Amino acid sequence: MYYRHNLDYSYPEKSDQHMLVLKRTRKIQLDESYPYMPKGAWFRVKRALVACLLHLIVFPITHLTHGLRIDGRENLKKHKAELKHGAITVSNHVFMWDYLCVLKAIRPHISYFPAWKPNFESSFSPFMRILGGMPIPEDDIHAMMSFKKGLDEVVESGRWLHVFAEGSLWYFYPDIRPLKLAVFQYAVKYQKPLIPISMSFRP
């Protein structure tokens, strides 16, 4: 990372501890029967419509609101053959809408992504599900096994998967925190390319 800001944030002691506070507007029950990997004809239609909105409206806006600049997209074209059957992307997690920046970087692909359960109990839930969000269950081994089966299906079927491997969002943190190993194990298990994405800042 090149630029270190002097923003007044107090970061947690544990590297995967959450800073984000969300207002919960609903409660979801995550068990072994929950559809962790959203799919179906109607889901695909909604996802196609969202993809159009992303390209026509959201991506241009990110340049205006965040000054987004992407370097390295030529690497995706260079390795197009290797990426034909899916890939796993990993990145740091540094602000609320950084996943949109990831999608801009890997376009036209729209990946699935595991995310913190409270995200799906907030007003963001419908949008996150359409984008492929998969809520991570808490304190239920059977639900976790079903969730992992959903991840297996995503990767094994050749779809793209994105993981914020630091485990939590830290606002505009300038360094890379320790990464969870599970995402790398998935890449090895299913022999999928793993694409690192790093978000950095400038004045």
N, C-alpha and C positions, 0 to 999 in steps of 0.2 A: 504494500500500500504506500502511496506517495504523500498524500495530504493528510495531516492530522489536525482535526478541528479542535476548537476550544469550547464546544457546546457543553452546557452545564447538565450532564447526565450522570447519575450515580448508578453504576452497574452492579448487578448481584455478585455475591461471592462465588457461587457455583456457575460454571460456564454454560450449563444448559437450563438454568433457572429463568423463568419468564418475567419479562418487564411489562408486557402488554396487559392492560386491564380492559375487559370487554363487558358491556352491559348485556346480560343474558335475557333474551326475550322469549325463549322457549326451552324446553328440556327434551333431550333425546335419550332413548334407552339403547345402549349399545350391547348387544348380545350376539350369540352365534348365528342368529337368523337375520341380522341387519345386512342390507345389501352394500357392503363396503366398496365394491367396485361398481359404480353406477353404469348401467347399460340399458339396452332396449331400443326399439325403433324411435319412440318419442324422445328419448334422451339424445339419440344421434341427431334428430332434427333440431332440437334446441341447441345442441353443441355446434352444429353447422351455422345456425343463425348467430350465435355468439362469436364464432370465428370471423364472420363477416363484419360484425360490429367492432371487433378488436382491430382488424386491419383498416377499416374505414374511419374509425373515430378514436378508439382508445390509444392505439400506438402513436398516431400523430400528436395526440394531447400530451403523452409522456415526454415528448421532446420539449414541449412548451412549459410544462409544469415542473419537470425535474431536470431539464437539460440533458436528457439521456443521450449518451453516445456509446456505440457498441464497436468494439474492436475484435477482430478474429473470426468473423463469420465466414471468411474464405476457407477456414479449416473444415467447415461442414461440407462445403462443395468438394473440397479435396478428398474427403473420405466418404463420399456419397455412397459408394458400394458397401462399405463396412456398416453404414448406418441404415441400410435398407430394411433390416429386420428389427429395428428398434434400438433404443439406447437409454442409458440412465444419465441424467445430469445432476450435478451437485453444486450448491452455491452457499455462500454465507447469507445470513438473514438479517437485514439491516433497516428495513422500514416496512410499513404496513402493506404497500402495494408492490414490493419488489418482485413478486411472482410475475406480474405483468411485464416487467423488464426482462425476465427470463424468457417468457413467451415471445417477446419481440426478438430476442437474440436467436431463438431456435426456430422461428417461423419457417414454414407453415405448420409445423407440428404443434399440437396442443397436448401436453402430457397430463398424466394423472399425478397426484401428489398426496402423500400422507400429511395430516395437519392436526394440530392441537384441538381436542374436543370442544372447548368453549367457543372456538370460531364458528362451529356449527349450531351453537345455541344462541347466536347473536343474529342481528339483522342481515349479516353478510352470508348466511347459510345458503339460500337458494343460488346465489351467484357462484359460490365456491363449489357447490355440487355440480353445477353445469360445467364448470371448468375442470372437473375431474377430481375434486377434493375427496379424500378418504379419511374420515375421523378416526383417530387413534383411541381405542378403548382403554379404560383405566380400571385396574383392580379386578379383572375378570379374565381368567386364563382361557376359558372357552371362547370368549369374545375375541381375545387376542389371537387365538389359533385361526378363527374365521377371518380376521383381518389379514393375517399373514397369507392365507389362501388367496385372498383378493389381490394382494401384492404379487404373489406367484403368477396369478392369471394375467395380470397386466404385463409383467415382464416376459413371461413365457409366450404370450400371444403376439409379441412383436410390437406392442404399443410402447410409447415413451413414458418414462417415469422420472419425476423430479423430486429430489429430496433436499430439504434444508438440513444438512447433516450436522450442524452445530446443535440442533435440538430445540432452539428457541430464538425469538426475535430480540435483538439488542439494538436500540435505535442508533443508527449511524456509527456503530462501533468500527474503528479503523483497522483492526487486526483480524486475522482468522483464528477463531476459537477451536478447541479440540473437536474433532469430527467423530460421529458415531460410526462404528465399524460395520454395522449391519448392511449398509448400502453397498459397500465394497464386496461383502460376501455374496450379495445378490448378483452383482456383476460377474463374479467368478463362477458362481453356481450355474448361471444361465448363459455364460460366455457372451455377455453383452458389452459393447463399448461404453466406457464411462467418460463423460465430458465434464471437466471442471469449469465452473464459471465463477469469477471473482468480481465483486462489486466494490469499487473504490470511489473516492470523492475528489473534488477539486473546489477551490474557493468559488 
